[in-house]
Amino acid sequence: MKKISQTRWVSNPTLGTISARTGFHCPRNGFWRPLGGVGEPLFVFEGSLMPPHAGHSIEWYLVDARPGHPGLD
C-alpha cells in the first residue's frame, strides 16, 4: 500500500477545515469543494489523487465527511 504524504494538505482546527491541492493524495474520504465554494461538491476517496477543476490545479476543502451528505449549506 502506498503511503499518503501529509505534506500537501492542511488541517485548520480553528475553522474545522481540511484542505488539499490538486495532484496530491486525498487525506480523508468525503465531499470536497473548490476553495471559494464555486462548483458542486465532489466525493473523493482517501488516498485518491485530488482532481483538477475546470482544467486547473486548485485548492480543495473538505465540506462533509459523511457519505450521502454533500454539505450544501
N, C-alpha and C positions, 0 to 999 in steps of 0.2 A: 504494500500500500504506500502511496506517495505521501510524504509529509507535507502538511499545509503550512506554508510560510505565513507568519502573522506580522510580517514587517510592512505590509502594504494595506493593512486595514486598521481602523481607528475605533476605539470604543470611548464614548464620552459619557461617563456615569452621571454627570451633572444634567445633561439633556436626555439621558436614557437612549442614546442613539449609537448605532454601529454603522460605519461606512467602509466601502471598499471600491477600488478602482477597476476599470475595465482591464481585462487581461490577467488579473490576479485571482487566486483561488478564493471562492466564497467562504467566509468564516462561519456561516450559520445558515441552516435551512430557513427559508421564509420568503415573504414578499418584499421585493426591493423596488425602489423608485429612484429615478434620476434626481440628483441634487437640484433643488429648485422646484421640485414637485411637478415638472412637466412630463406628462405621459402616464399611462396606466401602470399599476404595479405589476411586476413580473416575478413569478416564483422561481427561485434559484436554489438548487440543492447544494448543501455544504460540500466543499471540495471541487465543485464545478468552476470553470473559469467564468468570471464576471463578463457579461457580453457588452458589445458596443451599443450605443443608442443613436439611431438615425445616422449610422456610419461613422460615429465619432467616439473616441475614448473619453469616458466621463467618470465622475464620482457617483456611486450609488449609495443609498442609505436604506437601512432595514426599517420597514414600516410596520410589519407584523410577522411574527414567527409562528403563528398558529395556522396550520393548514385549513384552507377554506375561509379564511378571514383576511381579505385583501387590505384592510386598514384604509378605507377610503374616506375617513373622517375629514 
